[in-house]
Structures are given as C-alpha cells and as structure tokens.
Amino acid sequence: MALVAGMRVGSRVLFRPWAWLPGAALGRKESAARGRVGARGFGSQRVLVEPDPAAGIAVMKLKSPPVNSLSLELLTEFVISLEKLENDKTFRGIILTSDCPGVFSAGLDLMEMCGKNPAHYAEYWKAVQELWLRLYLSNLVLIAAINGACPAGGCLISLTCDYRVLADNPKYVIGLNETLLGIVAPFWFKDTLVNTIGHRTSERALQLGILFPPAEALQVGMVDKVVPEDQVQSTALSVMAQWLSIPDHARQLTKNMMRKATADRLVKQRDSDIQNFVGFISRDSIQKSLQVYLGKLRQKKG
Ligand SMILES: CCCCCCCCCCC/C=C/C(=O)SCCNC(=O)CCNC(=O)[C@H](O)C(C)(C)COP(=O)(O)OP(=O)(O)OC[C@H]1O[C@@H](n2cnc3c(N)ncnc32)[C@H](O)[C@@H]1OP(=O)(O)O
C-alpha cells in the first residue's frame, strides 16, 4: 500500500492530512476541514486559531503544554487547522506562535520516538512529513512569532515560515540540535536550513547541534528580527502588513519557484524516507541515546 496520502488534481498534489487518521474519524474530520472559518475563531484542543477576517489573517497558537512537543495529536490538529485556513479565501496570512510560556515548541515528541513499534514510527514520521510539506508550500504568508525556546522540530517549523521574529531572551535558543541527542536531522530538515542560512553555516550548526541565542540567531540569518518580548506580536503584525501589500499571485508564484524543488525532493521519496526513519529510530543504540537524553531532561528538574 502506498504510504503517501495524497491525490493528484491536474499538476497539483492535494494532501489529505486526515487520510492517515483512524478510519472512523475520516468523514467527520474531512467535512469539518471543508467549512469556512468565519470571524468567531475555531481551534482544537492543541491549536488555537484567532481569525481576523477583516485583516485577512489568523493567529495560530500552539497550546500543548508544557512544551508544545509535536505529538501525533498536535501534528494532526495543526495540519487540519492549516488546511481550514488554506481553503478559506478570506485568509492570506497566518502568524504562528505559542500559547506555552517560554517555549515555542520543544520539537518532535520524544515519547513518540521511544519504545514504540515500527508501525507507530511510520505513522508518526508520515505526520511529520505532512506538516512540513503543508507549511513549506503554503500559499499563505506565514510569519513565526517565536516567543520561546525553539529547538529541533520547533526550529524546523519556524524555518518553513516566510519570516521569523524572535523574542530577545537568552533562554529562547533556536537551532537544529539533533546531533546532541545522538540522532541525525534528515535531508529535508538540512535542506530547509541550508535554504535559510547557507551551506557553510548549516554545516557547522548541524554537526555541532548549535542552539543559537537571539543575537547570534540574527547574525547567522536563522531569524529575521529580534525584538523585546512584549513586541513580538506587534512586530509580526507589522511585518505581515508589509508582506500582504504584495499581490498574492506574484508572491505565491515566487515562493513556489523558490521552494518547490526542495519540497519535491521529499515528495519523490516519502516512502523511503519513512523506511529510513523507522530503521534508524528502531536501532537499540538510538533508543538508548534517546532514553539517556530524556533522563537528562527529567533530571534537570530534580
Ligand atoms: C542515516 C540518516 C537517517 C535519518 C533518519 C531520521 C532520524 C531521526 C530524526 C529525528 C529528528 C528529531 C527532531 C526533534 O525535534 S527531536 C526533539 C529535540 N528537542 C529537544 O532537544 C528539546 C528538549 N527540551 C528542552 O530542551 C526543554 O524541555 C525546553 C528548553 C524546550 C523547555 O525547558 P523547560 O525547562 O521549560 O521544560 P522541561 O525541560 O522541564 O520540560 C517539561 C517536560 O516536557 C518534557 N519534554 C521536553 N521536551 C520534550 C520533547 N521534545 N518530547 C517529549 N517531552 C519533552 C520534559 O521531559 C519534561 O517532562 P517531565 O515533566 O515529565 O519531566
């Protein structure tokens, strides 16, 4: 069975994020995702959406305490919310931020990658791929208002955005730190970083698993602006206004031209990428590394 949940319409592949949800949920999720958003706002348990139809934008807040780790549930709800906004012509931009104090997102949920079976790992990785593809190729203007720590998968999400505003707090580090966990950022994580900060800086950042504090993140181009914490949201809004002053069709075609080749690389090898992930994460040595890392995270408190 093909692992990629998508259908082709003309030259465009429409991904159906709910296609990998348990069978019973399909119809309900699909019809919900087709509805218009309107002005009242919507959301789910883990993704809060605050629409401003008059402005054509929505603020999307991740709220999966304590650290917005990207569980299968959060990934699913995230993709469904995105799909809703993408399908509603009212919306031209999204500001992506966190509802969890001090953390934008702790990245992929380590519990999803520890002690589970291969089928679970495959399902999980497919959901990670899906979110990345959705975000990276979104027609909407995406602005990340990074109001907390932003490691690994959290950083990846911010890198899919068109612009990143980071709050000026030394605790709010950002980067792809996978090697510190004894794991490897896959090629599409790497490609996303290279497209943002260039090859040489990525090589150093990835091998050393560097988590950049705000001033350095700005210097290497990992973020576009660093502002006092209480100005992150307002700055994101004024940056959004600038991006929305560009005609959508011209901006969207340009974005697609810049990003399509990178996305296509994954689209063409989704199944083998899943197999690589499952094989890698199932190794005893990798499981041990992740357990050690989780242990350190827990010890930090005590
Ligand atoms: C040959 C090539 C093949 C390649 C195949 C692919 C290979 C695999 C690729 C996998 C890519 C992985 C990407 C990732 O995103 S991995 C996740 C990396 N994330 C991190 O390193 C961040 C870890 N967390 C932190 O540093 C801190 O928690 C943080 C700074 C975010 C917040 O600190 P704070 O002090 O506020 O909170 P705590 O540390 O006390 O955490 C609270 C509880 O949350 C738990 N926690 C934290 N992060 C995670 C996580 N990512 N997943 C699950 N759980 C997490 C933490 O343990 C605390 O739990 P308890 O309250 O139970 O102790």
The ligand as a Gaussian input file, in Angstrom:
#p B3LYP/6-31G(d) Opt

LIG

0 1
 C       21.002000       7.963000       8.264000
 C       20.070000       9.117000       8.413000
 C       18.667000       8.671000       8.716000
 C       17.887000       9.814000       9.302000
 C       16.592000       9.313000       9.814000
 C       15.908000      10.279000      10.760000
 C       16.497000      10.304000      12.151000
 C       15.616000      10.881000      13.219000
 C       15.344000      12.326000      13.039000
 C       14.619000      12.899000      14.227000
 C       14.577000      14.366000      14.194000
 C       14.220000      14.892000      15.539000
 C       13.812000      16.113000      15.733000
 C       13.424000      16.599000      17.080000
 O       12.747000      17.579000      17.179000
 S       13.893000      15.717000      18.470000
 C       13.429000      16.704000      19.868000
 C       14.538000      17.638000      20.211000
 N       14.117000      18.536000      21.257000
 C       14.918000      18.970000      22.214000
 O       16.090000      18.655000      22.271000
 C       14.304000      19.867000      23.263000
 C       14.223000      19.179000      24.586000
 N       13.571000      20.031000      25.567000
 C       14.176000      21.080000      26.160000
 O       15.298000      21.420000      25.891000
 C       13.369000      21.819000      27.189000
 O       12.291000      20.997000      27.570000
 C       12.856000      23.171000      26.711000
 C       14.003000      24.169000      26.568000
 C       12.081000      23.056000      25.388000
 C       11.864000      23.725000      27.785000
 O       12.502000      23.726000      29.039000
 P       11.620000      23.809000      30.365000
 O       12.597000      23.899000      31.500000
 O       10.598000      24.849000      30.222000
 O       10.817000      22.440000      30.418000
 P       11.355000      20.995000      30.855000
 O       12.662000      20.714000      30.240000
 O       11.255000      20.877000      32.342000
 O       10.297000      20.047000      30.153000
 C        8.975000      19.874000      30.682000
 C        8.550000      18.447000      30.394000
 O        8.494000      18.252000      28.989000
 C        9.317000      17.138000      28.616000
 N        9.885000      17.392000      27.280000
 C       10.680000      18.388000      26.899000
 N       10.964000      18.313000      25.602000
 C       10.331000      17.224000      25.141000
 C       10.234000      16.605000      23.856000
 N       10.843000      17.097000      22.768000
 N        9.494000      15.500000      23.740000
 C        8.856000      14.973000      24.816000
 N        8.903000      15.510000      26.068000
 C        9.629000      16.632000      26.218000
 C       10.378000      17.101000      29.698000
 O       10.963000      15.827000      29.757000
 C        9.547000      17.425000      30.915000
 O        8.816000      16.249000      31.246000
 P        8.508000      15.844000      32.762000
 O        7.661000      16.967000      33.290000
 O        7.799000      14.544000      32.668000
 O        9.835000      15.737000      33.448000

